[in-house]
Amino acid sequence: MEAKTIHVDDGVGNTYDLVEVDGVTFPDYFTDDPIQRLKDVREMAGRDDDVIIAAYPKAGTHWVWEITNMLLRGSAEYHTSMKEELMLELTGSDVIGELTPPRVFNSHLRFRQLPKEMISKNCKLIYVTRNPKDMAVSRYCHNTKSVLAYTGTFSDYLRLYLQGKVAFGSWFDYTLDWHRAIRDNQGYPIYTIVYELLKRDPFNQVKRLASFLGTKTDDTFIESICNQCSFSNLKTSYEKDKKIFGPGDHPSNYSFRKGEVGDWKNWFTVAESEQFDLVVQQHLGECVLEFVYE
């Protein structure tokens, strides 16, 4: 395994660097030693009751992470930490070892890159997916406000997104990789959450997730979680309760935007939407996937 710098240029004067390791691109601020970090992740000690939430960026990780923590802790209270503090690829194993169970991790990594011991212990995995057009828009807005500070237009960014020249690699490759992992590991406890279905029917979706996690719940508790984890309440909680990353850098500035389904229609041209559909078909032809676009 080796690391190499990928210089990305959108063709209209906007550039940024990524680091490619193990066939996946990461932000250049990912870590000083990305090779060692991935090895460290693979060797992390696991517990039987660990849970990992796997999702491509902007699929709804914050949302599902808070819901899962509430279910496992039996309390509709927000976690005191940022989900980034429990993101496998951003957190060292020394910190992981000090955490009090239940431990709910999150990651943008591929299945093969997750901790070997957690996988061998059959730790529960929650895979979150969302329609890729809304994800592309959310990712663009995120990257214009985050450390990357991208200044190009959405059309400029979309070309890079379609080519996979973004952090954590191509959404198409990521989705295909996880589709194959789920298909090839039928006996492994992997539960799929669809962002749009959770948005449309939170009560029943949270209830199904509780059943997968094996937690004892009642309807009143489920309703409390749904209320606490509504988009507006969750965003407010991050603004008030979560730790900031640095002066003037609050996660709510770029982690929460609209949380709507179908906002992509306000960003994509007809031609861009058709091109996107074609690329989805070309890359994911073997997958039986139906995305909810509105």
C-alpha positions as CSV (number, residue, x, y, z in Angstrom):
1,M,0.0,0.0,0.0
2,E,1.3,3.4,-0.9
3,A,0.1,7.0,-0.8
4,K,0.1,9.4,-3.7
5,T,-1.1,13.0,-4.1
6,I,-3.8,13.6,-6.6
7,H,-4.0,17.2,-7.9
8,V,-7.6,18.0,-8.9
9,D,-8.3,20.8,-11.4
10,D,-11.8,21.6,-12.5
11,G,-10.6,23.3,-15.7
12,V,-11.7,26.8,-14.7
13,G,-9.1,27.7,-12.2
14,N,-10.2,25.9,-9.0
15,T,-7.9,23.2,-7.6
16,Y,-7.4,21.1,-4.6
17,D,-5.3,18.1,-3.5
18,L,-6.4,14.6,-2.4
19,V,-4.4,11.7,-1.1
20,E,-5.0,8.3,-2.7
21,V,-4.4,5.2,-0.5
22,D,-5.7,1.7,-1.1
23,G,-7.5,2.8,-4.2
24,V,-9.5,5.5,-2.4
25,T,-9.0,9.3,-2.3
26,F,-9.0,11.1,1.0
27,P,-8.8,14.8,2.0
28,D,-5.2,15.9,2.2
29,Y,-5.8,16.9,5.8
30,F,-7.0,13.4,6.6
31,T,-3.9,12.5,8.6
32,D,-0.1,13.1,8.4
33,D,0.3,9.4,7.7
34,P,-2.7,8.0,5.8
35,I,-1.2,4.6,5.2
36,Q,-0.6,4.1,9.0
37,R,-4.1,5.4,9.8
38,L,-5.8,2.8,7.5
39,K,-3.6,0.1,9.0
40,D,-4.5,1.4,12.5
41,V,-8.2,1.2,11.6
42,R,-7.9,-2.4,10.4
43,E,-6.2,-3.4,13.7
44,M,-8.6,-1.6,16.1
45,A,-9.9,-3.8,18.9
46,G,-13.5,-4.6,18.6
47,R,-16.3,-5.4,21.1
48,D,-19.2,-7.7,20.4
49,D,-21.7,-4.9,20.9
50,D,-19.9,-2.3,18.7
51,V,-22.0,-0.8,15.9
52,I,-20.6,0.8,12.7
53,I,-22.6,3.2,10.5
54,A,-21.2,3.2,7.0
55,A,-22.2,5.9,4.5
56,Y,-20.9,8.0,1.7
57,P,-20.5,11.6,2.7
58,K,-23.8,13.5,2.8
59,A,-26.0,10.4,2.9
60,G,-27.4,11.2,6.4
61,T,-24.6,10.0,8.7
62,H,-25.2,12.5,11.5
63,W,-28.9,11.8,11.5
64,V,-28.6,8.0,11.7
65,W,-25.7,8.2,14.2
66,E,-27.8,10.2,16.7
67,I,-30.8,7.9,16.3
68,T,-28.7,4.8,16.8
69,N,-27.1,6.2,19.9
70,M,-30.4,7.1,21.4
71,L,-31.8,3.6,20.8
72,L,-28.8,1.9,22.3
73,R,-28.5,4.2,25.3
74,G,-32.3,4.1,25.9
75,S,-32.5,7.9,26.1
76,A,-33.7,10.5,23.6
77,E,-30.7,12.8,24.5
78,Y,-28.2,13.9,22.0
79,H,-24.7,12.5,22.2
80,T,-22.3,14.9,23.9
81,S,-19.6,14.4,21.2
82,M,-19.4,15.2,17.6
83,K,-19.9,12.2,15.3
84,E,-16.5,13.1,13.8
85,E,-14.9,12.1,17.1
86,L,-16.1,8.6,16.5
87,M,-15.3,8.4,12.8
88,L,-13.0,5.5,12.4
89,E,-10.7,7.0,9.8
90,L,-10.3,10.2,11.8
91,T,-9.9,8.7,15.3
92,G,-6.8,6.9,16.6
93,S,-7.1,3.5,18.3
94,D,-5.9,5.0,21.6
95,V,-9.0,7.1,21.8
96,I,-11.2,4.3,20.7
97,G,-10.0,2.1,23.5
98,E,-11.1,4.6,26.1
99,L,-14.7,4.9,25.0
100,T,-17.6,3.7,27.2
101,P,-19.9,1.2,25.5
102,P,-22.2,1.1,23.6
103,R,-19.7,2.3,21.0
104,V,-21.4,3.6,17.8
105,F,-18.8,4.4,15.1
106,N,-19.3,5.9,11.7
107,S,-17.2,5.7,8.6
108,H,-16.9,6.6,4.9
109,L,-14.6,3.6,4.4
110,R,-15.2,0.5,2.2
111,F,-16.2,-2.8,3.8
112,R,-12.6,-4.2,3.3
113,Q,-11.1,-1.3,5.2
114,L,-13.1,-1.7,8.4
115,P,-11.6,-3.1,11.6
116,K,-10.9,-6.8,11.1
117,E,-11.8,-7.7,14.7
118,M,-15.1,-5.9,14.6
119,I,-16.0,-7.8,11.4
120,S,-14.9,-11.1,12.9
121,K,-17.1,-10.5,16.0
122,N,-20.1,-9.8,13.7
123,C,-20.5,-6.3,15.0
124,K,-23.7,-4.8,13.6
125,L,-23.3,-2.6,10.5
126,I,-25.8,0.0,9.4
127,Y,-25.4,1.0,5.7
128,V,-27.0,4.4,4.8
129,T,-27.9,5.3,1.3
130,R,-29.5,8.3,-0.4
131,N,-30.4,9.4,-3.9
132,P,-27.1,10.5,-5.5
133,K,-28.4,13.7,-7.1
134,D,-29.3,15.2,-3.7
135,M,-26.0,13.9,-2.3
136,A,-24.1,15.7,-5.1
137,V,-25.8,19.0,-4.3
138,S,-25.3,18.6,-0.6
139,R,-21.6,17.7,-1.1
140,Y,-21.0,20.7,-3.3
141,C,-22.6,23.1,-0.7
142,H,-20.6,21.3,2.1
143,N,-17.3,21.8,0.2
144,T,-17.9,25.5,-0.5
145,K,-18.2,26.1,3.3
146,S,-15.8,23.6,4.8
147,V,-12.0,23.5,4.9
148,L,-11.9,22.8,1.2
149,A,-13.5,26.2,0.4
150,Y,-14.3,25.3,-3.2
151,T,-15.3,28.4,-5.2
152,G,-16.4,26.9,-8.5
153,T,-20.0,26.6,-9.7
154,F,-22.1,23.5,-9.1
155,S,-21.7,22.6,-12.8
156,D,-17.9,22.8,-12.4
157,Y,-18.1,20.6,-9.3
158,L,-20.5,18.1,-10.8
159,R,-17.9,17.2,-13.5
160,L,-15.5,16.3,-10.8
161,Y,-18.1,14.4,-8.8
162,L,-19.0,12.3,-11.8
163,Q,-15.3,11.5,-12.3
164,G,-14.9,10.5,-8.7
165,K,-12.3,13.3,-8.1
166,V,-13.6,14.0,-4.6
167,A,-12.7,13.0,-1.1
168,F,-13.5,9.3,-0.3
169,G,-13.6,8.5,-3.9
170,S,-16.3,8.0,-6.5
171,W,-19.9,7.6,-5.2
172,F,-20.4,5.1,-7.9
173,D,-17.5,2.9,-6.9
174,Y,-18.4,3.3,-3.2
175,T,-22.0,2.2,-3.9
176,L,-21.0,-0.7,-6.1
177,D,-18.4,-1.8,-3.5
178,W,-21.0,-1.9,-0.7
179,H,-23.6,-3.6,-2.9
180,R,-21.1,-6.4,-3.5
181,A,-20.1,-6.5,0.2
182,I,-23.7,-7.0,1.2
183,R,-24.4,-9.5,-1.5
184,D,-21.3,-11.6,-0.7
185,N,-21.8,-11.5,3.1
186,Q,-25.3,-12.7,3.4
187,G,-24.8,-14.0,6.9
188,Y,-23.4,-10.8,8.2
189,P,-25.6,-8.4,10.2
190,I,-25.9,-5.5,7.8
191,Y,-29.0,-3.3,7.9
192,T,-29.7,-0.8,5.1
193,I,-31.4,2.5,5.8
194,V,-32.7,4.6,2.9
195,Y,-32.5,8.3,3.7
196,E,-35.7,9.2,1.8
197,L,-37.7,6.4,3.5
198,L,-36.5,7.6,6.9
199,K,-37.6,11.1,6.0
200,R,-41.0,9.9,4.7
201,D,-41.8,7.6,7.6
202,P,-39.5,8.1,10.5
203,F,-41.5,6.3,13.2
204,N,-41.7,3.0,11.4
205,Q,-38.1,3.3,10.1
206,V,-36.7,4.0,13.6
207,K,-38.8,1.1,14.9
208,R,-37.3,-1.3,12.4
209,L,-33.8,-0.1,13.2
210,A,-34.5,-0.7,16.9
211,S,-35.5,-4.3,16.1
212,F,-32.3,-4.8,14.2
213,L,-30.3,-3.4,17.1
214,G,-32.2,-5.6,19.6
215,T,-33.2,-2.7,21.8
216,K,-36.4,-2.6,23.9
217,T,-38.5,0.3,22.9
218,D,-42.1,1.5,23.1
219,D,-44.0,3.8,20.8
220,T,-43.6,6.8,23.1
221,F,-39.8,6.5,23.1
222,I,-39.7,6.1,19.4
223,E,-41.8,9.2,19.0
224,S,-39.4,11.1,21.3
225,I,-36.5,10.1,19.1
226,C,-38.2,11.1,15.9
227,N,-39.0,14.5,17.4
228,Q,-35.5,15.0,18.7
229,C,-34.0,13.9,15.4
230,S,-36.2,16.0,13.2
231,F,-33.9,18.0,10.9
232,S,-34.7,21.4,12.6
233,N,-34.2,20.0,16.1
234,L,-31.0,18.1,15.2
235,K,-29.5,21.2,13.6
236,T,-30.4,23.4,16.6
237,S,-28.8,20.8,18.9
238,Y,-25.6,21.0,17.0
239,E,-25.5,24.7,17.1
240,K,-26.1,24.8,20.8
241,D,-24.5,21.7,22.3
242,K,-21.7,20.4,20.1
243,K,-18.1,21.3,20.4
244,I,-16.6,23.5,17.7
245,F,-13.6,22.5,15.7
246,G,-11.9,25.8,15.7
247,P,-12.6,29.6,16.0
248,G,-15.6,30.4,14.0
249,D,-15.8,26.9,12.6
250,H,-19.0,25.3,13.8
251,P,-20.1,22.0,12.3
252,S,-23.7,23.2,11.6
253,N,-22.2,25.7,9.1
254,Y,-21.7,22.9,6.6
255,S,-23.0,19.7,8.1
256,F,-26.7,20.8,7.9
257,R,-28.3,22.5,4.9
258,K,-32.0,21.7,4.0
259,G,-32.4,18.0,4.6
260,E,-35.0,17.9,1.8
261,V,-35.7,15.3,-0.8
262,G,-35.7,16.5,-4.4
263,D,-33.7,19.8,-4.0
264,W,-31.4,18.6,-6.8
265,K,-34.0,19.9,-9.3
266,N,-33.1,23.4,-8.3
267,W,-29.4,22.7,-9.2
268,F,-29.2,20.3,-12.1
269,T,-29.9,21.3,-15.7
270,V,-32.0,18.8,-17.8
271,A,-28.8,17.8,-19.6
272,E,-26.8,17.3,-16.4
273,S,-29.6,15.2,-15.0
274,E,-29.7,13.0,-18.1
275,Q,-25.9,12.7,-18.1
276,F,-26.0,11.7,-14.4
277,D,-28.6,9.0,-15.0
278,L,-26.5,7.6,-17.8
279,V,-23.4,7.4,-15.6
280,V,-25.5,5.7,-12.9
281,Q,-26.7,3.1,-15.4
282,Q,-23.2,2.6,-16.7
283,H,-21.6,2.1,-13.3
284,L,-24.4,0.4,-11.4
285,G,-25.9,-1.8,-14.0
286,E,-25.4,-5.0,-12.0
287,C,-27.1,-3.5,-8.9
288,V,-30.9,-3.8,-8.3
289,L,-31.2,-0.3,-6.8
290,E,-34.1,2.1,-7.0
291,F,-33.4,5.6,-5.7
292,V,-36.1,8.0,-4.5
293,Y,-35.5,11.3,-6.2
294,E,-38.6,13.2,-5.0
